[in-house]
Amino acid sequence: MGDVLVKKGTVSDGRIAKLEVELHGLGTRIIDRDTALAWMKDGHSLVPVVGGQRGTALQLVELPGDEPAWSIRTDNAPEGSDTLGELPPA
């Protein structure tokens, strides 16, 4: 498990469209929402970085219902949309 630094992100229609992330020693890459969900389920922390300051890690929130549904949020609220806080657009 490791920290994944999130430098930029784009939310479209209430869902993350893409995140610009940096992995220590591997440089920057762009990932989609499915990849972000998979990494978070595997125990990796996605940590927003704005102006060189680390923010609170993004939260993987399980939504109530018959099938597991997930949102990625900065506030851990059980709402069906993703949020990225103050990140600039990717």
C-alpha positions in Angstrom: 0.0 0.0 0.0 1.2 3.5 -0.7 0.3 7.1 -1.1 -0.8 8.2 -4.5 -0.5 12.0 -4.8 -3.4 13.5 -6.7 -2.3 16.7 -8.5 -5.3 17.5 -10.6 -8.8 16.0 -11.3 -11.9 16.4 -13.4 -15.4 15.5 -12.3 -18.1 15.2 -15.1 -21.7 14.5 -14.4 -21.0 13.8 -10.7 -18.3 11.2 -11.4 -14.5 11.5 -11.6 -13.5 11.5 -15.2 -9.7 11.6 -14.7 -7.1 12.2 -12.1 -3.5 13.3 -12.6 -1.5 11.3 -10.1 2.1 11.0 -9.1 3.6 7.8 -7.7 6.9 8.1 -5.9 9.8 7.4 -8.3 7.5 6.8 -11.2 6.3 10.2 -12.3 2.9 11.5 -13.3 0.2 9.6 -15.0 -3.5 10.0 -15.8 -6.0 7.5 -14.4 -9.7 7.1 -14.7 -12.4 6.5 -12.0 -12.3 2.7 -12.3 -8.6 2.7 -11.7 -8.9 5.1 -8.8 -11.6 2.8 -7.2 -9.5 -0.3 -7.7 -6.4 1.3 -6.2 -8.5 2.6 -3.2 -10.1 -0.9 -2.7 -6.5 -2.3 -2.7 -5.7 0.0 0.2 -3.8 2.8 -1.5 -4.4 6.3 -0.2 -5.2 9.0 -2.8 -3.9 12.2 -1.3 -4.8 15.6 -2.9 -1.8 18.0 -3.1 -2.7 21.7 -3.7 0.0 24.3 -3.6 2.5 21.8 -2.3 0.4 21.0 0.7 -1.0 17.5 1.3 -4.8 17.5 2.0 -7.0 14.9 3.5 -7.0 11.6 1.7 -9.9 11.0 -0.6 -12.5 8.7 0.9 -14.1 5.6 -0.6 -17.7 5.7 0.4 -20.0 2.7 0.1 -23.5 3.7 -0.8 -26.6 1.9 0.5 -28.5 -0.3 -1.9 -28.8 -3.9 -3.2 -25.5 -3.8 -5.0 -22.3 -2.2 -3.7 -22.0 1.3 -5.2 -19.2 3.6 -4.4 -18.4 7.3 -4.4 -15.1 9.0 -4.0 -15.4 12.1 -1.8 -13.4 14.5 0.4 -16.1 14.6 3.1 -17.1 10.9 3.6 -20.8 11.8 3.0 -22.9 8.9 1.6 -23.9 10.8 -1.5 -24.0 9.4 -5.0 -21.5 11.9 -6.5 -17.7 12.3 -6.4 -16.0 15.4 -5.0 -12.3 16.4 -5.3 -12.3 19.5 -3.1 -9.9 22.2 -4.3 -8.0 20.3 -6.9 -7.4 22.1 -10.2 -8.9 20.5 -13.4 -6.9 17.8 -15.1 
